[in-house]
Amino acid sequence: MSGTTMIFLIVLVSVGFGAIREIYITKLELKKRSTKGDQDVESLKTEISALKERIVVLEKLVTDDGYQVSKDISKL
């Protein structure tokens, strides 16, 4: 094997391992982001359900007869 071929193979192997390393690091970063995204989704779901409960309470208050009477009195 000539010196030039050996140098070419060494460079080729080095570049190949460098590329594989970068791919692995990128996959790990994407996995971390995905986990964080799942946590964000869960917290948003919790917040949405709490807001829906508040909307139900507000709808009950607005449709209550006592609220309508109070509104009519304030109009006078």
N, C-alpha and C positions, 0 to 999 in steps of 0.2 A: 504494500500500500504506500503510495507516494505521500509526501508531506502535505501537498496541496489538498489531496483527498481527505487526509486526516483532519486538517484544519477545517475543511468544509463540513465534515461530519460533526466535529466538536461544536461549531457554530450552530449547525442545524439542530442538534440535540439541546443546546442551551436555549435557543429561541423557542423550541417546542415545549420544554419544561416551563419556561417563563409564561408562555401562552396558557398552558394548563393551569398554572398557579393563579393567573389573573381570572380565569373562568371560575375557578373554585372560590376565590375571594368574592367575586360578583354574586355567585349563587348564595353564599352565606349572608351577604348584605341584603339581598332580596328576601331571604327567609326571615331576617330580623324585621324588615319593613312589613312583611306580611303579618307577622305576629302582632306588631304594634297596630296595624290596620284592623285586625280582628278585635283588639281591645277597644279601639275607638268606635267600632261598629256597635259593640255591646253597650258601651256607655251612651251612645246616641239612642239606641233602642230603649234603654232605661229612661232617658230623659223624655223621649216621645211618649212613652206610656204614662209618665207623670203628668205631662201636659194634657194628654187626653182626659185623664181623671179630673184635672182642673176645669177643662172645658165642660165636662158633664155637670160639675157643680155650678158653674156659671150659667149654663142653660137652665138648670133647675131654678136658680134665683130669678132669672129674667122672665121665665114663664110662670112664676108664682103669682097668684092673685094679689097678694099683699104688695108686691112690687108695682103692679099696674095701678093699684089704688094710690100708692104713694106718688107715682108719676103723675096721675091725674090731679092730685091735690097740688103738686108743685106747679102745674100748668095754670091753676087758678090764681 
